[in-house]
Amino acid sequence: MTAVLVTGGAGYIGSHTCKALAGSGFRPIAYDNLCRGAAEAVRWGPLEVGALSDVARLREVIDRYRPVGVIHFAAYAYVGESTSDPGLYYDNNVVGTLRLLQTMRAAGLDLVVFSSSCATYGIPKSVPITEDEPLQPISPYGASKLMSERMIEDFGRAHGLRWMALRYFNVAGASQDAEIGEAHDPELHLVPRALMAAASELEFLEVMGTDYPTPDGTAIRDYIHVVDLADAHVLALRRLLDGAPSGAVNLGAGRGCSVREVVRAVEQVTGATVPVKAVGRRPGDPPVLVADTAKAARELHFSAKRSAILEIVESAWRWHRRN
């Protein structure tokens, strides 16, 4: 089987992508330092424990498996944490990506699919957001993703690196068989926190802002099922292997869902009431973030098939009850 190196392969999105790769005939090699990943989520290929900063270890793994490319997830991804400790994010996300690119070049490995984010856009001037929207991140997390994109693009220009940067929106859900799901520590994402509140594991769900200029006053976001997202990474890998041009692509469902709509979906699926507490807006949170998905359809032949909010919540609830 053709090997693919998956940095951060023990994480939430990385482990789902490893499963998708294995289902598509690839052999995923998960490379993860396990500081925020879970070894038990690596089930579809070998786990190689190591950090991107450990260049000797990274090169050893590349030389042993000779992958055709890298899918690069390894990064910290909490916006609030990045604001309070930006150095942590620039060191881990930016310097880690640089070490990966340098090691890939030294090993003759010239293909990478990069896990980027809609946080690179900051507060958009127009919605839905196209890939031509100005890149003006407002958090160190978003800036770290944009810096990494720039380095990857520069390596492509200078050294022939083939690449795709996948800028995705709000990821949620779990595998259809409930084998793997979303389990962060701390858990800060809306869907799992709403499920925790429905299950009385939280006293209440904090709703951050109820006075946005939206139909129900709460922020609207574009939710994409993690399985759809994993499939998109496999499509991007195949497209690059087939000679498709490098570039950045948005990944989302192409439709918005408000916080209150997510809460209603959780109540419908669980049959329980979600206790909520309205709190103030988070600084810098835009009212609406929704992806323009035309380029993903055109370049990757991708469509979000499982990303209706009820299907996302149902899969997350199955995993939550099992675990």
PAZAPA-4460 file (N, C-alpha, C; in steps of 0.05 Angstrom, whole numbers, plus 32768, in hexadecimal, padded with zeros to 4 digits):
% residues 323
    n_x    n_y    n_z   ca_x   ca_y   ca_z    c_x    c_y    c_z   seq   type   mol
   8011   7FE8   8000   8000   8000   8000   8011   8019   8000     1      M     A
   8009   802D   7FF2   8017   8046   7FF0   8016   8055   800A     2      T     A
   802D   805C   8015   802E   8069   802F   802A   8087   802D     3      A     A
   801C   8093   8041   8018   80AF   8043   801F   80B7   8060     4      V     A
   8030   80CA   8064   8037   80D3   807F   8021   80E7   8088     5      L     A
   8016   80E2   80A0   8001   80F4   80AA   800B   80FF   80C5     6      V     A
   8015   8118   80C4   801E   8125   80DD   8005   812D   80ED     7      T     A
   8006   8128   8107   7FEE   812C   8117   7FD9   8117   8112     8      G     A
   7FE1   80FF   810A   7FCF   80EA   8102   7FC0   80DE   811A     9      G     A
   7FC7   80E5   8132   7FB8   80DB   814A   7FA4   80EF   8153    10      A     A
   7FA1   8105   8146   7F8D   811A   814D   7F72   8114   8142    11      G     A
   7F60   8126   8147   7F43   8123   813F   7F41   8121   8121    12      Y     A
   7F49   8135   8112   7F47   8134   80F5   7F5B   8121   80E9    13      I     A
   7F73   8121   80F4   7F88   810F   80EA   7F80   80F2   80EA    14      G     A
   7F74   80E9   8101   7F6C   80CD   8103   7F56   80C6   80EF    15      S     A
   7F43   80D8   80EB   7F2E   80D3   80D7   7F3A   80D2   80BB    16      H     A
   7F4E   80E2   80B6   7F5A   80E2   809C   7F6A   80C8   8098    17      T     A
   7F77   80BE   80AD   7F85   80A5   80AB   7F71   808E   80A3    18      C     A
   7F5A   808F   80AF   7F46   807B   80A9   7F3D   807E   808C    19      K     A
   7F39   8096   8082   7F31   809A   8067   7F47   8092   8053    20      A     A
   7F60   8097   805A   7F76   808F   8049   7F77   8070   8047    21      L     A
   7F74   8062   805D   7F75   8045   805D   7F5E   803A   804C    22      A     A
   7F47   8047   804E   7F30   803E   803E   7F33   8044   8020    23      G     A
   7F47   8055   8019   7F4C   805B   7FFD   7F65   804E   7FF2    24      S     A
   7F70   803B   8001   7F86   802B   7FF7   7FA1   8036   7FFE    25      G     A
   7FA3   804A   800F   7FBD   8054   8019   7FC4   8048   8034    26      F     A
   7FDE   804B   803B   7FE7   8042   8055   7FEE   805B   8065    27      R     A
   7FDD   8064   8078   7FE3   807C   8087   7FF8   8077   809D    28      P     A
   800C   8087   809E   8021   8086   80B2   801D   809E   80C5    29      I     A
   8011   8099   80DC   800B   80AF   80EF   8025   80B7   80FE    30      A     A
   802C   80D0   80FB   8044   80DB   8109   8039   80F0   811D    31      Y     A
   803C   80EB   8137   802F   80FB   814B   803F   80FA   8165    32      D     A
   8041   8111   8172   804F   8110   818C   803D   810A   81A3    33      N     A
   8023   8107   819E   800E   80FF   81B1   800A   8113   81C7    34      L     A
   8013   812C   81C4   800E   813F   81D9   7FF1   8148   81D9    35      C     A
   7FE4   8146   81C1   7FC7   814C   81C0   7FB8   8138   81AF    36      R     A
   7FC6   8123   81A6   7FB9   810D   8198   7FB5   80F5   81AA    37      G     A
   7FA8   80E1   81A0   7FA2   80C9   81B0   7FAC   80B0   81A0    38      A     A
   7FBD   80A0   81AC   7FC8   8089   819F   7FB2   8075   8197    39      A     A
   7F9D   8074   81A7   7F87   8061   81A1   7F78   8068   8188    40      E     A
   7F7B   8081   817E   7F6E   808A   8165   7F7D   8081   814C    41      A     A
   7F95   8076   8150   7FA5   806D   8139   7FA0   8050   8135    42      V     A
   7F8F   8049   8121   7F86   802D   811D   7F8A   8023   8101    43      R     A
   7F92   8034   80EE   7F92   802C   80D2   7FAE   802D   80C6    44      W     A
   7FC2   802D   80D6   7FDD   802D   80CD   7FEF   8031   80E6    45      G     A
   8009   8031   80E1   801C   8033   80F8   801B   804F   8104    46      P     A
   8021   8050   811E   8025   8069   812D   8043   806C   8132    47      L     A
   804E   8083   8129   806A   8089   812E   806A   80A2   8140    48      E     A
   8073   809F   8159   8072   80B4   816C   808B   80C6   8168    49      V     A
   8086   80E0   8164   809B   80F3   815F   8091   810F   815B    50      G     A
   80A2   8122   815F   809B   813E   815B   80A7   8148   8141    51      A     A
   809A   815D   8136   80A6   8169   811E   80C1   8176   8123    52      L     A
   80C4   817F   813C   80DE   818B   8143   80F5   8176   8144    53      S     A
   80EE   815D   8146   8102   8148   8146   8108   813F   812A    54      D     A
   8119   814E   811C   811D   814B   8100   8129   812F   80FA    55      V     A
   813B   8126   810B   8147   810B   8107   8132   80F5   8107    56      A     A
   8120   80F7   811B   810B   80E3   811D   80F8   80E5   8105    57      R     A
   80F1   80FD   80FD   80DF   8101   80E6   80EC   80F6   80CD    58      L     A
   8105   80FB   80C8   8113   80F1   80B1   8115   80D2   80B1    59      R     A
   8119   80C7   80C9   811A   80AA   80CB   8100   809D   80C3    60      E     A
   80E9   80A9   80CB   80CF   809E   80C4   80CA   80A1   80A5    61      V     A
   80D1   80B8   809A   80CE   80BC   807D   80DF   80A8   806E    62      I     A
   80F8   80A4   8076   8109   8092   8068   80FF   8075   806A    63      D     A
   80F3   806E   8080   80EA   8052   8084   80D2   804C   8073    64      R     A
   80BF   805E   8071   80A6   8058   8064   80A4   8063   8047    65      Y     A
   80B5   8076   8040   80B6   8082   8025   809A   808A   801C    66      R     A
   808C   809C   802A   8071   80A3   8022   8071   80B3   8008    67      P     A
   805A   80B3   7FFA   8057   80C3   7FE2   8051   80E0   7FE8    68      V     A
   8049   80E5   8001   8043   8101   8008   803C   8103   8026    69      G     A
   8037   811B   802E   8031   8121   804A   8016   812F   804C    70      V     A
   8006   8127   805F   7FEE   8137   8067   7FF5   8142   8082    71      I     A
   7FF6   815C   8084   8002   816A   809B   7FEC   8177   80AC    72      H     A
   7FE6   8169   80C3   7FD2   8173   80D6   7FDF   817E   80F0    73      F     A
   7FF8   8175   80F6   8003   817A   8110   8005   8198   8116    74      A     A
   7FF4   81A1   8129   7FF3   81BD   8130   7FE1   81C0   8148    75      A     A
   7FE5   81D6   8157   7FD2   81DD   816C   7FBC   81EE   815F    76      Y     A
   7FA4   81ED   816B   7F8D   81F8   815C   7F78   8206   816E    77      A     A
   7F81   8211   8185   7F6F   8220   8196   7F74   823E   8192    78      Y     A
   7F60   824C   8188   7F63   8269   8183   7F69   8278   819C    79      V     A
   7F5A   8272   81B2   7F5E   8280   81CB   7F7A   827B   81D6    80      G     A
   7F83   8263   81D5   7F9E   825C   81DF   7FB3   826A   81CF    81      E     A
   7FAE   826C   81B5   7FC2   827A   81A4   7FC5   8297   81AB    82      S     A
   7FAE   82A3   81B4   7FAF   82BF   81BB   7FBE   82C4   81D5    83      T     A
   7FBB   82B1   81E8   7FC8   82B4   8202   7FE5   82AB   8201    84      S     A
   7FEC   8299   81EF   8007   828E   81ED   800F   828C   81CF    85      D     A
   8013   82A2   81C2   8019   82A1   81A5   8033   8293   819E    86      P     A
   8047   8295   81B1   8060   8288   81AB   805E   826A   81A8    87      G     A
   804C   825E   81B8   8047   8242   81B6   803E   823A   819A    88      L     A
   802C   824B   818E   8021   8245   8174   8035   824A   815E    89      Y     A
   8044   825F   8160   8058   8264   814B   806E   824F   814C    90      Y     A
   8075   8246   8163   808A   8231   8166   8080   8217   815B    91      D     A
   8068   820E   8165   805E   81F4   815D   8054   81F3   8140    92      N     A
   8043   8207   8139   8036   8206   811F   8048   820F   8108    93      N     A
   8056   8225   810C   8066   8231   80F7   8081   8224   80F5    94      V     A
   8090   8223   810B   80AA   8216   810A   80A8   81F9   8105    95      V     A
   8093   81EC   8110   808F   81CF   810A   808A   81CA   80EC    96      G     A
   807B   81DB   80DF   8076   81D8   80C3   8090   81DD   80B3    97      T     A
   80A0   81F0   80BB   80BA   81F5   80AE   80CC   81DD   80B0    98      L     A
   80CE   81D1   80C8   80DE   81B9   80CB   80D4   81A2   80BA    99      R     A
   80BA   819F   80B8   80AF   818B   80A6   80B7   8190   8089   100      L     A
   80B3   81A8   8080   80BA   81AE   8064   80D7   81AA   805E   101      L     A
   80E8   81B2   8070   8105   81AE   806C   810C   8191   806B   102      Q     A
   8100   8181   807D   8106   8165   807E   80FB   8157   8065   103      T     A
   80E3   815F   805C   80D8   8154   8044   80EB   8159   802C   104      M     A
   80F4   8172   802A   8106   8179   8014   8120   8168   8015   105      R     A
   812B   8165   802C   8144   8156   802F   8140   8139   8027   106      A     A
   8127   812F   802C   8121   8113   8026   8117   810E   800A   107      A     A
   8114   8124   7FFB   8109   8121   7FDF   80EB   811D   7FDE   108      G     A
   80DD   8126   7FF3   80C0   8122   7FF4   80B3   813D   7FED   109      L     A
   80A2   813D   7FD7   809A   8156   7FCB   807C   815B   7FC9   110      D     A
   806D   814F   7FDC   8050   8153   7FDB   8045   8155   7FF7   111      L     A
   8034   816A   7FFB   8028   816E   8016   800C   8179   8013   112      V     A
   7FF9   816D   8022   7FDF   8178   8026   7FDE   8184   8042   113      V     A
   7FD9   819E   8043   7FDB   81AD   805C   7FC0   81B3   8068   114      F     A
   7FBD   81AD   8082   7FA5   81B3   8092   7FA6   81D0   8099   115      S     A
   7F98   81E1   808A   7F97   81FD   8090   7F7B   8204   809C   116      S     A
   7F73   821D   809B   7F5B   8225   80AA   7F4F   823E   809E   117      S     A
   7F35   8241   80A2   7F27   825A   809A   7F30   8271   80AC   118      C     A
   7F3E   826A   80C2   7F49   8280   80D4   7F5D   8291   80C5   119      A     A
   7F67   8288   80AE   7F7A   8298   809F   7F6C   82B1   8093   120      T     A
   7F51   82B0   8091   7F43   82C7   8085   7F3D   82DD   8099   121      Y     A
   7F3D   82D6   80B3   7F35   82EA   80C7   7F17   82F0   80C5   122      G     A
   7F11   830A   80C5   7EF5   8313   80C2   7EF0   8319   80A4   123      I     A
   7EE1   8308   8097   7EDF   830B   8079   7ECF   8324   8071   124      P     A
   7ED6   832E   805A   7EC8   8345   804F   7EAD   833C   8042   125      K     A
   7EAC   8323   8038   7E94   8319   802B   7E90   82FC   8032   126      S     A
   7E77   82F4   8031   7E6F   82D8   8037   7E5C   82CF   8021   127      V     A
   7E5E   82B7   8016   7E71   82A2   801E   7E8E   82A9   8016   128      P     A
   7EA1   829D   8024   7EBD   82A4   8021   7ECA   8294   800B   129      I     A
   7ED5   82A2   7FF7   7EE4   8295   7FE2   7F02   8294   7FE9   130      T     A
   7F11   8285   7FDA   7F2E   8283   7FDE   7F3C   829D   7FD8   131      E     A
   7F2F   82B0   7FCA   7F3A   82CA   7FC3   7F36   82DF   7FD9   132      D     A
   7F28   82D8   7FEE   7F24   82EA   8004   7F3F   82F2   8010   133      E     A
   7F43   830C   8017   7F5C   8314   8024   7F62   8303   803C   134      P     A
   7F7C   82FC   803F   7F84   82EC   8056   7F8E   82FE   806C   135      L     A
   7F7D   8302   8080   7F83   8315   8096   7F7C   8309   80B1   136      Q     A
   7F8B   82F4   80B9   7F84   82E7   80D2   7F85   82FA   80EA   137      P     A
   7F74   82F4   80FE   7F73   8305   8115   7F7C   82F7   812F   138      I     A
   7F85   82DE   812C   7F8F   82CF   8143   7FAB   82C4   813C   139      S     A
   7FBC   82BF   8150   7FD5   82B2   814A   7FD1   8296   813E   140      P     A
   7FBC   8288   8145   7FB6   826F   8138   7FB3   8272   811A   141      Y     A
   7FA1   8285   8112   7F9D   828A   80F6   7FB6   8293   80E8   142      G     A
   7FC5   82A4   80F6   7FDE   82AE   80EA   7FF2   8297   80E7   143      A     A
   7FF3   8284   80FA   8005   826E   80F7   7FFE   825C   80DF   144      S     A
   7FE4   8259   80DA   7FDC   824A   80C2   7FE3   8259   80A8   145      K     A
   7FE0   8273   80A8   7FE7   8282   8090   8005   8282   808C   146      L     A
   8015   8285   80A1   8032   8284   809E   803A   8269   8093   147      M     A
   802E   8253   809C   8034   8239   8092   802D   8236   8075   148      S     A
   8015   8240   806D   800E   8240   8051   8023   824F   8040   149      E     A
   802C   8266   804A   803F   8275   803A   8059   8266   8037   150      R     A
   8062   8259   804C   807B   8249   804A   8078   8232   8036   151      M     A
   8061   8225   8037   805C   820F   8025   805B   8219   8008   152      I     A
   804E   8230   8003   804E   823C   7FE8   806A   8243   7FDF   153      E     A
   807A   824E   7FF1   8095   8256   7FEA   80A6   823E   7FE3   154      D     A
   80A3   8228   7FF2   80B1   820F   7FEC   80A8   8204   7FD1   155      F     A
   808F   8207   7FCB   8085   81FF   7FB1   8092   820F   7F9B   156      G     A
   8094   8229   7F9E   809F   823A   7F8A   80BD   8235   7F87   157      R     A
   80CB   8231   7F9D   80E8   822E   7F9C   80F1   8212   7F96   158      A     A
   80E2   81FE   7FA0   80ED   81E3   7FA0   80DA   81CF   7F92   159      H     A
   80C4   81D8   7F87   80B2   81C6   7F78   80A0   81B6   7F8A   160      G     A
   809C   81BE   7FA3   8089   81B0   7FB5   806D   81B2   7FA9   161      L     A
   805F   819C   7FA8   8043   819B   7FA0   8032   819C   7FBA   162      R     A
   801E   81AD   7FBA   8010   81B2   7FD3   7FF3   81BA   7FCF   163      W     A
   7FE3   81B4   7FE4   7FC9   81C0   7FE6   7FC5   81C8   8003   164      M     A
   7FBA   81E0   8008   7FB3   81E9   8022   7F94   81E9   8024   165      A     A
   7F8A   81D8   8036   7F6D   81D5   8039   7F64   81E6   8050   166      L     A
   7F56   81FC   8049   7F4C   820F   805D   7F30   8207   8066   167      R     A
   7F2E   81F9   807C   7F13   81EF   8083   7F07   81FF   809A   168      Y     A
   7EEC   81FC   809B   7EDB   820C   80AC   7ED6   81FB   80C6   169      F     A
   7EBF   81FA   80D1   7EBB   81ED   80EB   7EB7   81CF   80E7   170      N     A
   7EC8   81C0   80F3   7EC8   81A3   80EF   7EBA   8196   8107   171      V     A
   7EA9   8183   8102   7E9B   8176   8118   7E92   815A   810F   172      A     A
   7E87   814A   8122   7E7E   8130   811B   7E92   811A   8123   173      G     A
   7E8B   8102   811C   7E9C   80EA   8122   7E98   80D6   810C   174      A     A
   7EAA   80C1   810D   7EA8   80AC   80F8   7E8D   809F   80FA   175      S     A
   7E83   8095   80E4   7E68   808A   80E3   7E64   8072   80F5   176      Q     A
   7E7A   8063   80F9   7E79   804B   810A   7E80   8051   8127   177      D     A
   7E83   806B   812E   7E8A   8074   8149   7EA4   8069   8154   178      A     A
   7EB6   8062   8142   7ED0   8059   814A   7EE1   806F   8156   179      E     A
   7EE1   8086   8148   7EF0   809D   8151   7EDE   80B6   814F   180      I     A
   7EE5   80CA   8160   7ED5   80E2   8161   7EE5   80F9   816D   181      G     A
   7ED7   810E   8175   7EE4   8126   817E   7EE7   8125   819D   182      E     A
   7EFF   8126   81A6   7F05   8125   81C3   7F1D   8136   81C9   183      A     A
   7F18   8150   81CB   7F2E   8163   81D2   7F2F   8167   81F1   184      H     A
   7F46   816F   81FA   7F48   8175   8217   7F58   818F   821A   185      D     A
   7F4B   81A6   821F   7F2E   81A8   8224   7F1E   81A8   820B   186      P     A
   7F05   81A2   820D   7EF2   81A2   81F6   7EE5   81BD   81F4   187      E     A
   7EEB   81CB   81DF   7EE1   81E7   81DB   7ECD   81EA   81C4   188      L     A
   7EC9   81D5   81B5   7EB9   81D7   819C   7E9B   81D4   81A2   189      H     A
   7E8B   81E1   8191   7E6F   81E4   8197   7E60   81CA   8197   190      L     A
   7E62   81B9   8183   7E52   81A1   8181   7E57   818F   8199   191      V     A
   7E70   8187   819F   7E74   8176   81B6   7E6C   8182   81D0   192      P     A
   7E70   819D   81D3   7E68   81AA   81EC   7E4A   81AA   81EF   193      R     A
   7E3B   81AE   81D9   7E1E   81AC   81DA   7E15   8190   81E2   194      A     A
   7E22   817C   81D7   7E1B   8160   81DF   7E21   815B   81FC   195      L     A
   7E38   8166   8206   7E3E   8163   8222   7E29   8170   8234   196      M     A
   7E20   8187   822B   7E0A   8195   823A   7DF0   8185   823A   197      A     A
   7DEA   8179   8223   7DD2   8169   8221   7DD4   8150   8233   198      A     A
   7DEC   8146   8236   7DF0   812E   8246   7DF5   8135   8264   199      A     A
   7DF1   814E   826B   7DF6   8158   8287   7E12   8155   8290   200      S     A
   7E25   8155   827D   7E41   8154   8284   7E4C   8171   8287   201      E     A
   7E3D   8184   827D   7E42   81A0   8282   7E29   81AD   828E   202      L     A
   7E2D   81C0   829F   7E16   81CD   82AB   7E06   81DC   8297   203      E     A
   7E14   81E9   8283   7E07   81F7   826E   7E1A   81FB   8257   204      F     A
   7E0F   8201   8240   7E1F   8208   8228   7E21   8226   8227   205      L     A
   7E39   8231   8225   7E3C   824E   8222   7E37   8255   8205   206      E     A
   7E25   8268   8200   7E20   8272   81E5   7E2E   828E   81E4   207      V     A
   7E43   828F   81D4   7E54   82A7   81D4   7E4A   82BB   81C0   208      M     A
   7E37   82CC   81C9   7E2C   82E0   81B8   7E10   82DA   81AE   209      G     A
   7DFD   82EA   81B6   7DE1   82E7   81AD   7DD7   8300   819F   210      T     A
   7DE9   8312   8198   7DE1   832B   818C   7DEF   8330   8171   211      D     A
   7DF6   831B   8164   7E01   831D   8149   7DEB   8325   8135   212      Y     A
   7DF3   8332   811F   7DDF   8339   810A   7DD9   8320   80F9   213      P     A
   7DCD   830C   8106   7DC5   82F4   80F8   7DA8   82EE   80FF   214      T     A
   7D9A   82DC   80F1   7D7E   82D8   80F7   7D77   82D3   8114   215      P     A
   7D87   82C3   8122   7D81   82BD   813E   7D94   82CA   8152   216      D     A
   7DA6   82DB   8148   7DB8   82E9   815A   7DD2   82DA   8161   217      G     A
   7DD4   82C1   8159   7DEC   82B2   815F   7DFE   82AE   8146   218      T     A
   7E17   82A9   814B   7E2A   82A7   8134   7E24   828F   8122   219      A     A
   7E29   8293   8109   7E24   827F   80F5   7E3F   8274   80EB   220      I     A
   7E41   825A   80EA   7E59   824D   80E1   7E53   8237   80CD   221      R     A
   7E66   8230   80BD   7E64   821A   80A9   7E70   8201   80B5   222      D     A
   7E5F   81ED   80BA   7E68   81D4   80C6   7E6C   81BE   80B1   223      Y     A
   7E84   81B2   80B2   7E8A   819C   80A0   7E8F   8183   80B0   224      I     A
   7E84   816D   80A7   7E88   8153   80B5   7EA5   814B   80B3   225      H     A
   7EB0   8140   80C8   7ECC   8139   80C8   7ED2   8122   80B4   226      V     A
   7EBE   8112   80AE   7EC2   80FC   809A   7EC3   8109   807E   227      V     A
   7EB2   811C   8078   7EB4   812B   805F   7ED0   8138   805D   228      D     A
   7ED9   8144   8072   7EF3   8152   8072   7F09   813E   806D   229      L     A
   7F08   8127   807A   7F1D   8113   8076   7F1D   810A   8058   230      A     A
   7F06   8106   804D   7F04   80FD   8031   7F11   8113   801F   231      D     A
   7F0D   812C   8026   7F18   8142   8016   7F36   8141   8016   232      A     A
   7F42   813A   802C   7F60   8138   802D   7F6A   8121   801A   233      H     A
   7F5B   810C   8019   7F63   80F6   8007   7F60   80FF   7FEA   234      V     A
   7F4A   810E   7FE4   7F46   8118   7FC9   7F5D   812B   7FC1   235      L     A
   7F65   813D   7FD4   7F7B   8150   7FCF   7F95   8141   7FC9   236      A     A
   7F9A   812C   7FD9   7FB2   811C   7FD5   7FB2   8110   7FB9   237      L     A
   7F9C   8103   7FB2   7F9A   80F7   7F98   7F9D   810B   7F81   238      R     A
   7F91   8122   7F84   7F92   8137   7F6F   7FAF   8140   7F6B   239      R     A
   7FBE   8143   7F81   7FDA   814B   7F7E   7FEA   8135   7F71   240      L     A
   7FE5   811C   7F79   7FF3   8106   7F6D   7FED   8104   7F4F   241      L     A
   7FD5   810D   7F47   7FCE   810C   7F2B   7FD7   8125   7F1B   242      D     A
   7FE5   8137   7F29   7FF1   814E   7F1C   7FE0   8168   7F1D   243      G     A
   7FCC   8169   7F2F   7FBC   8182   7F32   7FCE   8198   7F3C   244      A     A
   7FC7   81B1   7F36   7FD7   81C8   7F3F   7FD5   81CC   7F5D   245      P     A
   7FE9   81D8   7F68   7FE9   81DF   7F85   7FD6   81F6   7F8A   246      S     A
   7FCD   81F9   7FA3   7FBC   8210   7FAA   7FAD   820B   7FC4   247      G     A
   7F9E   8220   7FCB   7F8E   821F   7FE4   7F70   821A   7FDC   248      A     A
   7F63   820B   7FED   7F47   8203   7FE8   7F37   8205   8002   249      V     A
   7F20   8212   8001   7F0E   8212   8018   7EFF   81F7   801A   250      N     A
   7EFA   81EF   8032   7EEA   81D7   8037   7ED5   81DD   804C   251      L     A
   7EBC   81DB   8043   7EA5   81DE   8055   7E8D   81D2   8048   252      G     A
   7E76   81D5   8055   7E5D   81CB   804A   7E51   81E0   8037   253      A     A
   7E5A   81F9   8039   7E4F   820E   8028   7E35   8219   8032   254      G     A
   7E2F   8214   804B   7E16   821F   8057   7E1B   8224   8074   255      R     A
   7E0D   8237   807F   7E11   823F   809B   7DFD   8233   80AE   256      G     A
   7E05   8231   80C7   7DF3   8227   80DC   7DF9   8238   80F5   257      C     A
   7DE5   8243   8102   7DE9   8254   8119   7DED   8243   8132   258      S     A
   7DF7   824F   8147   7DFB   8241   8160   7DE0   8236   816A   259      V     A
   7DCB   8246   8169   7DB1   823D   8172   7DA7   8225   8161   260      R     A
   7DAD   8225   8147   7DA5   820F   8136   7DB4   81F5   813E   261      E     A
   7DCE   81F8   8145   7DDD   81E1   814F   7DD1   81D6   8168   262      V     A
   7DC9   81E8   817B   7DBD   81E0   8194   7DA3   81D1   818E   263      V     A
   7D93   81DB   817C   7D79   81CD   8176   7D7F   81B2   816A   264      R     A
   7D93   81AF   8159   7D9A   8195   814D   7DA3   8182   8163   265      A     A
   7DB2   818B   8176   7DBB   817A   818C   7DA3   8171   819D   266      V     A
   7D90   8183   81A2   7D78   817B   81B1   7D67   8167   81A2   267      E     A
   7D65   816B   8187   7D56   8158   8177   7D62   813C   8177   268      Q     A
   7D7D   813B   8175   7D8A   8121   8174   7D8B   8113   818F   269      V     A
   7D90   8122   81A4   7D93   8116   81BE   7D79   8112   81CD   270      T     A
   7D64   8122   81C6   7D4C   8122   81D5   7D4D   812F   81F0   271      G     A
   7D63   813E   81F4   7D67   814C   820D   7D69   816A   8209   272      A     A
   7D64   8179   821D   7D67   8196   821C   7D84   819E   8221   273      T     A
   7D8D   81B1   8211   7DA8   81BC   8214   7DA6   81D6   8224   274      V     A
   7DAE   81D6   823E   7DAD   81EF   824D   7DC2   8202   8242   275      P     A
   7DBB   821B   823E   7DCD   822E   8232   7DCF   8247   8244   276      V     A
   7DE6   8254   8242   7DEB   826D   8250   7DF7   8281   823C   277      K     A
   7DE9   8297   8238   7DF4   82AB   8225   7E0A   82BB   8232   278      A     A
   7E21   82BC   8224   7E38   82CC   822D   7E3F   82DF   8216   279      V     A
   7E53   82F0   821C   7E5B   8304   8207   7E69   82F7   81F0   280      G     A
   7E6A   8306   81DA   7E79   82FD   81C3   7E96   82FA   81C9   281      R     A
   7EA3   82E7   81BB   7EC0   82E5   81BC   7ECC   82FB   81AA   282      R     A
   7EE0   8309   81B3   7EEC   831E   81A3   7EF5   8313   8187   283      P     A
   7EED   8322   8172   7EF6   831B   8157   7EE5   8307   8149   284      G     A
   7ED1   82FB   8157   7EC0   82E7   8149   7EAD   82F5   8135   285      D     A
   7EAF   82EF   811B   7E9D   82FA   8108   7E81   82EE   810A   286      P     A
   7E6D   82FC   8101   7E51   82F1   8102   7E4D   82D8   80F2   287      P     A
   7E59   82D7   80DA   7E54   82C1   80C7   7E6E   82B9   80BA   288      V     A
   7E73   829E   80B9   7E89   8292   80AA   7E7D   827B   809B   289      L     A
   7E7D   827D   8080   7E73   8268   806F   7E85   8266   8057   290      V     A
   7E8C   824E   804F   7E9E   8249   8039   7E90   824B   801E   291      A     A
   7E9E   8256   800B   7E97   8252   7FEF   7EA6   8239   7FE6   292      D     A
   7E97   8225   7FDE   7EA2   820A   7FD9   7EA6   8204   7FBB   293      T     A
   7EA3   8218   7FAA   7EA5   8214   7F8D   7EC0   8209   7F85   294      A     A
   7ED6   8213   7F91   7EF0   820A   7F89   7EF5   81ED   7F92   295      K     A
   7EEB   81E6   7FA9   7EEE   81CA   7FB3   7EDF   81B7   7FA0   296      A     A
   7EC8   81BF   7F96   7EB9   81AE   7F83   7EC8   81AC   7F69   297      A     A
   7ED3   81C3   7F60   7EE0   81C4   7F46   7EFB   81B6   7F47   298      R     A
   7F0C   81BB   7F5B   7F27   81B1   7F5B   7F2A   8196   7F68   299      E     A
   7F1A   8190   7F7C   7F1C   8176   7F8A   7F05   8163   7F83   300      L     A
   7EF1   816D   7F75   7ED8   815D   7F71   7ECC   8155   7F8C   301      H     A
   7ECC   8168   7F9E   7EC3   8163   7FB9   7EA8   816F   7FBF   302      F     A
   7E97   8161   7FCD   7E7F   816C   7FD8   7E7B   8160   7FF3   303      S     A
   7E70   8170   8005   7E6B   8167   8021   7E52   8156   8022   304      A     A
   7E54   813C   8024   7E3D   812A   8021   7E30   8124   803C   305      K     A
   7E3F   8129   8052   7E35   8121   806D   7E32   8138   8080   306      R     A
   7E32   8151   8075   7E36   8168   8086   7E1C   8177   808D   307      S     A
   7E05   816B   8089   7DED   8176   8095   7DF0   8176   80B3   308      A     A
   7DE7   818B   80C1   7DED   818D   80DD   7DE2   8176   80ED   309      I     A
   7DCA   816B   80E6   7DBF   8154   80F4   7DD1   813C   80F2   310      L     A
   7DDC   8137   80DA   7DED   8120   80D6   7E07   8123   80E6   311      E     A
   7E12   813B   80E6   7E2A   8141   80F6   7E24   813B   8114   312      I     A
   7E0E   8145   811E   7E08   8142   813A   7E02   8124   8141   313      V     A
   7DF4   8117   812F   7DEE   80FB   8134   7E07   80EA   8136   314      E     A
   7E1A   80EF   8125   7E33   80DF   8126   7E43   80E6   813F   315      S     A
   7E44   80FF   8147   7E52   8107   815F   7E45   80FC   8178   316      A     A
   7E2A   80FB   8178   7E1B   80F0   818F   7E20   80D2   8191   317      W     A
   7E20   80C3   817B   7E26   80A6   817C   7E42   80A1   8189   318      R     A
   7E55   80B1   8180   7E70   80AE   818C   7E71   80B6   81A9   319      W     A
   7E63   80CC   81B0   7E62   80D5   81CB   7E57   80C0   81DE   320      H     A
   7E41   80B4   81D6   7E34   809F   81E7   7E46   8087   81EA   321      R     A
   7E54   8080   81D4   7E65   8068   81D5   7E7D   806D   81E7   322      R     A
   7E85   8086   81EA   7E9E   808B   81F8   7E99   809A   8213   323      N     A
***
